[in-house]
Amino acid sequence: MVKGLERKLYEDRLRSLGLFSLEKRRLRGDLIVVFNILMKRSRGPSTDLFTLMTSDGTRGNGVGADYSDESSESSESSES
């Protein structure tokens, strides 16, 4: 524990030390992993999770991700 921060709340300790919460650090790590998979910088299950779609529209960079939600597909088939 840092001296002088013992009685402060978690959020106040993070703010005074200039740190992000564990939740935000985990989200950042997840985003980095997805980026590296998309840029083919690391091996990953990209073909299993999503496919890249290209678009010639005027918005964005022309690349998007399309993914299939297996849980919704299985629930649709079980309803019939």
Secondary structure, DSSP 8 states (H G I E B T S, - for coil): --TT-TTS-HHHHHHHHT---HHHHHHHHHHHHHHHHHTTSS---HHHH-EEEE---SSTTSEEEE---HHHHHHHHHH-
